[in-house]
Amino acid sequence: RPSSARIMWPTPPPQPTWLQFAGGGLRLGALTGVWYGISSHYQLSTWARGGLALGIWWAWSKVSWWVEAKRAEARHREWERKYKLPERDYAWAEVKACDGSDPDRPILIVVRGKVFNVSAGANFYGKDGPYNIFSGRDATWLLAKGELELGTETEMAKPLTADEEKEVDHWFQHFCWKYDLLGDVKEDAG
């Protein structure tokens, strides 16, 4: 069994609530009311009523898409305002302060001495996330071993095997592809 098999995948997203279903029903009811009002007022034929229904559905879907696109754009701007960090070298104290415990701060992870901003994966690396152990620290050893618990200082000081180095390379490539690489971690003076 590969060492990464011990890392558990997160739980699936929550299912919609009854209120979300009711909201969808209310919208459907409103659209049906518009359709019925127009079709009965103008005494349309069956084909015309069908065409009217398709036209109303098409217009509603376009407006809904546009509204949701605007909302998503606003959420993205807010996310960038809160979590976007400049590309530069970071001190260990800065990395440790961004450990996911504060939802208003970015989340940083160090792999092979490189700092990654993983705030986009806050559901994984945030305070209650399944991989919070990686946040605000050098996660190289944890990723190499496929562990979700820190080892002793003696265990973590041992050099990695060739297979573990390959595992870390895999994870490093994953983080480079998925998250922002900010720079190197600077050793603290003193």
C-alpha positions in Angstrom: 0.0 0.0 0.0 1.4 3.4 -0.9 2.0 5.8 2.0 -0.4 8.3 0.6 -3.3 5.8 1.1 -3.5 6.8 4.7 -4.6 10.3 3.9 -8.4 10.5 4.1 -10.5 12.4 1.6 -12.8 15.0 3.1 -16.5 14.4 3.5 -18.9 15.3 0.6 -20.5 18.7 0.6 -23.7 19.2 2.5 -27.0 18.5 0.7 -29.4 21.4 0.0 -31.8 22.3 2.8 -35.6 22.3 2.5 -35.5 26.1 2.4 -33.4 26.0 -0.8 -35.9 23.6 -2.3 -38.8 25.8 -1.2 -37.1 28.8 -2.8 -36.8 26.9 -6.1 -40.5 26.1 -5.8 -41.4 29.7 -5.2 -39.5 30.8 -8.3 -41.3 28.0 -10.3 -44.6 29.2 -9.0 -43.9 32.8 -10.0 -42.9 31.7 -13.5 -45.9 29.5 -13.8 -48.1 32.5 -12.7 -46.6 34.7 -15.4 -47.1 32.0 -18.0 -50.7 31.4 -17.0 -51.5 35.1 -16.8 -50.2 35.8 -20.3 -51.5 32.7 -22.0 -55.0 33.1 -20.5 -55.2 36.8 -21.2 -54.3 36.4 -24.9 -56.1 33.0 -25.2 -53.1 31.3 -26.8 -53.2 28.0 -28.6 -51.4 24.9 -27.1 -48.4 25.4 -29.3 -48.2 29.1 -28.5 -48.4 28.3 -24.8 -45.6 25.8 -25.1 -43.5 28.4 -27.0 -44.3 31.0 -24.3 -43.3 28.6 -21.6 -39.9 27.9 -23.3 -39.4 31.6 -23.9 -40.0 32.4 -20.2 -37.8 29.6 -19.1 -35.0 30.8 -21.4 -35.2 34.4 -20.3 -35.3 33.3 -16.6 -32.2 31.1 -17.1 -30.2 33.9 -18.8 -31.1 36.4 -16.1 -30.3 33.9 -13.3 -27.0 33.1 -14.9 -26.1 36.8 -15.2 -27.0 37.4 -11.5 -25.0 34.4 -10.3 -22.0 35.5 -12.4 -22.1 38.9 -10.8 -22.4 37.4 -7.3 -19.5 35.0 -8.0 -17.3 37.9 -9.3 -18.0 39.9 -6.1 -17.2 36.9 -4.0 -13.9 36.4 -5.9 -13.0 40.1 -5.5 -13.7 39.8 -1.7 -11.6 36.6 -1.5 -8.6 38.3 -3.3 -8.9 41.3 -1.1 -8.7 39.2 2.1 -6.3 36.4 1.1 -4.1 37.4 -1.9 -0.5 37.8 -0.8 2.5 39.2 -2.7 5.2 36.9 -4.0 8.2 37.3 -1.7 10.1 35.4 0.9 8.3 34.8 4.2 9.8 34.5 7.7 8.8 31.5 9.8 6.9 33.7 12.2 4.7 34.9 9.3 4.1 31.4 8.2 3.2 30.2 11.7 0.8 33.1 12.1 -1.1 31.9 9.0 -2.1 28.5 10.3 -5.8 28.6 9.5 -7.0 29.3 13.0 -8.1 32.8 12.0 -10.7 32.8 9.2 -9.7 36.4 8.3 -6.1 35.5 7.6 -4.6 33.6 4.7 -3.4 30.0 5.2 0.2 29.1 4.4 2.0 25.8 4.0 5.7 25.1 3.4 6.8 22.3 1.2 10.6 21.8 0.5 11.3 25.3 1.8 8.7 27.0 -0.6 5.7 28.9 0.8 2.3 28.2 -0.7 -0.9 30.2 -0.1 -3.6 27.5 0.2 -6.4 29.8 1.3 -8.4 28.7 -1.7 -8.6 25.3 0.0 -9.7 26.6 3.4 -12.2 23.8 3.7 -9.2 21.4 3.7 -6.5 23.4 5.5 -8.6 25.7 7.7 -9.3 25.4 11.4 -11.7 22.5 11.1 -10.3 21.0 7.9 -9.0 17.5 7.7 -5.5 18.6 6.7 -5.2 21.5 9.1 -2.1 19.8 10.5 -0.2 21.0 7.4 -1.1 24.7 7.9 1.4 27.2 9.3 4.4 24.7 9.2 6.8 22.8 7.0 4.6 19.9 5.8 7.3 18.1 3.9 7.8 15.3 6.4 4.0 14.8 6.8 3.4 14.6 3.1 6.4 12.3 2.6 5.1 9.9 5.2 1.4 10.3 4.4 0.8 11.2 8.1 -1.8 13.4 9.6 0.0 13.6 13.0 3.4 15.0 13.8 6.2 12.6 14.6 8.8 12.9 17.3 11.7 15.3 16.7 13.9 12.2 16.2 11.6 10.7 13.6 11.3 14.0 11.7 15.1 14.6 11.7 15.8 11.4 9.8 16.5 11.8 6.1 13.7 10.8 3.7 14.0 7.6 1.6 13.9 7.7 -2.2 10.2 6.6 -2.2 9.4 9.4 0.3 11.3 11.9 -1.8 9.2 10.9 -4.9 6.0 11.3 -2.8 7.1 14.8 -1.8 7.9 15.6 -5.4 4.3 14.5 -6.3 2.8 16.7 -3.6 5.1 19.7 -4.5 3.9 19.5 -8.1 0.3 19.3 -6.9 0.7 22.4 -4.8 2.4 24.3 -7.6 -0.5 23.4 -9.9 -3.3 24.1 -7.5 -2.1 27.0 -5.3 -0.1 30.2 -5.4 3.7 29.7 -4.8 4.7 32.8 -2.9 8.5 32.3 -2.4 11.0 30.8 -0.1 10.8 30.6 3.7 13.5 32.7 5.4 15.3 31.4 8.5 14.6 33.6 11.5 17.6 35.6 12.7 18.7 34.7 16.2 
